[in-house]
Amino acid sequence: MHTSLLLTHSVIRYFVLFFLILFVVRAYRGWMNKSSYSSMDEKLGFWLFMITHTQLILGLVLYFISPAVVFSSESMKDATSRYWLVEHESMMIISIVLITVARVTSKKITDAALKYKRLFIYNGIALLLISISILLSGRGILTMTYH
């Protein structure tokens, strides 16, 4: 079960990145061009929201069933162990909170340019955090398994 969940979690990250990059680019263009907020933007935002929360649930399950998760003082001294025990989860949870806050708070904004600006900033920061996390993992973008 652990291996299949890990593989699923690894594959879904590409969907998260795809939708997040697409959504950030659309939000930036909409903000700069002062475009109206379209149903396509709403659908992309919904799918981004759903995929990131699915990824969060899978990640949390993996975190608690993984044999590699060992809480000890030795784990905190080892950079790789510390990354997977604390840093990865922290950055990803913050990213998902930013994506969620962007979606929820932008629904209340009626001005399309302000809505796009809010979505761009929050989702852009989330994309930056996710990118940093990928770089810190030492796996690179094309690796399918954890260290």
C-alpha positions in Angstrom: 0.0 0.0 0.0 2.8 2.4 0.9 4.5 2.0 -2.5 1.3 2.6 -4.5 0.4 5.7 -2.4 3.9 7.0 -2.9 3.7 6.5 -6.6 0.3 8.2 -6.8 1.6 11.1 -4.7 4.6 11.4 -7.0 2.5 11.4 -10.2 -0.1 13.9 -8.9 2.6 16.5 -8.3 2.8 16.9 -12.0 -0.9 17.8 -12.2 -0.5 20.2 -9.3 2.4 21.9 -11.0 0.6 22.0 -14.4 -2.6 23.5 -13.0 -0.7 25.9 -10.7 1.5 27.2 -13.4 -1.4 27.5 -15.8 -3.5 29.3 -13.2 -0.7 31.7 -12.2 -0.1 32.6 -15.9 -3.8 33.1 -16.5 -4.2 35.2 -13.4 -1.2 37.4 -14.3 -2.6 37.9 -17.9 -6.1 38.7 -16.6 -4.7 41.1 -14.1 -2.5 42.9 -16.6 -5.0 43.0 -19.4 -7.9 43.8 -17.0 -9.9 40.9 -18.5 -13.2 39.7 -17.2 -13.1 36.6 -14.9 -14.3 33.7 -17.1 -15.9 30.4 -16.4 -12.6 28.8 -17.6 -10.8 30.6 -14.8 -13.3 29.3 -12.3 -13.0 25.7 -13.6 -9.2 25.9 -13.5 -9.3 27.3 -10.0 -11.6 24.5 -8.9 -9.4 21.8 -10.4 -6.3 23.4 -8.8 -8.1 23.4 -5.5 -9.3 19.8 -5.8 -5.9 18.4 -6.9 -3.9 20.2 -4.3 -6.2 19.0 -1.5 -6.1 15.4 -2.9 -2.3 15.7 -2.8 -2.5 17.0 0.7 -4.6 14.0 1.9 -2.3 11.5 0.2 0.8 13.3 1.7 -0.7 13.2 5.2 -1.5 9.5 4.9 2.0 8.8 3.6 3.5 10.8 6.4 1.8 8.7 9.0 2.2 5.3 7.5 5.7 5.7 6.1 8.4 3.5 7.7 10.9 6.2 7.0 9.2 8.6 9.4 11.1 8.3 12.6 11.0 11.0 15.2 14.2 11.3 17.0 17.0 13.7 17.8 19.1 11.9 15.3 16.5 12.6 12.6 16.7 16.3 13.2 20.5 16.3 12.9 20.4 14.7 9.5 19.5 17.2 6.8 17.7 14.7 4.5 15.6 13.2 7.4 14.8 16.6 8.7 13.7 17.7 5.2 11.2 14.9 4.8 10.0 15.0 8.5 9.5 18.7 8.8 10.5 21.0 6.0 8.7 19.4 3.0 5.4 19.1 4.9 5.6 22.6 6.3 6.2 24.2 2.8 3.5 22.1 1.2 0.9 22.8 3.9 1.6 26.6 3.7 1.3 26.4 -0.1 -2.0 24.7 0.0 -3.3 27.2 2.6 -2.2 30.0 0.2 -4.1 28.3 -2.7 -7.1 27.8 -0.5 -7.1 31.4 0.8 -6.7 32.7 -2.7 -9.7 30.8 -3.9 -12.0 31.5 -0.9 -11.2 35.2 -0.6 -11.3 35.9 -4.3 -14.8 34.7 -4.6 -15.9 37.7 -2.6 -14.1 40.2 -4.9 -16.3 41.5 -7.7 -13.7 43.6 -9.6 -12.0 41.1 -12.0 -8.6 42.9 -12.0 -8.4 42.8 -8.2 -9.6 39.1 -8.3 -6.8 38.2 -10.7 -4.3 40.2 -8.7 -5.2 38.3 -5.5 -5.1 34.9 -7.3 -1.8 35.8 -8.9 -0.1 36.8 -5.7 -1.3 34.0 -3.5 -0.9 31.3 -6.1 2.4 32.7 -7.2 3.8 32.5 -3.7 2.5 28.9 -3.4 4.2 28.1 -6.7 7.5 29.6 -5.4 7.3 27.6 -2.2 6.6 24.4 -4.1 9.5 25.1 -6.5 11.8 25.7 -3.6 10.7 22.5 -1.9 11.4 20.5 -5.1 14.8 22.0 -5.3 15.6 21.3 -1.6 14.5 17.7 -2.0 17.5 17.0 -4.2 15.3 14.8 -6.4 14.7 17.2 -9.3 11.4 17.5 -11.2 11.6 14.3 -13.1 12.3 11.8 -10.2 9.3 9.6 -9.4 10.2 8.5 -5.9 11.3 9.9 -2.5 14.8 9.8 -1.3 
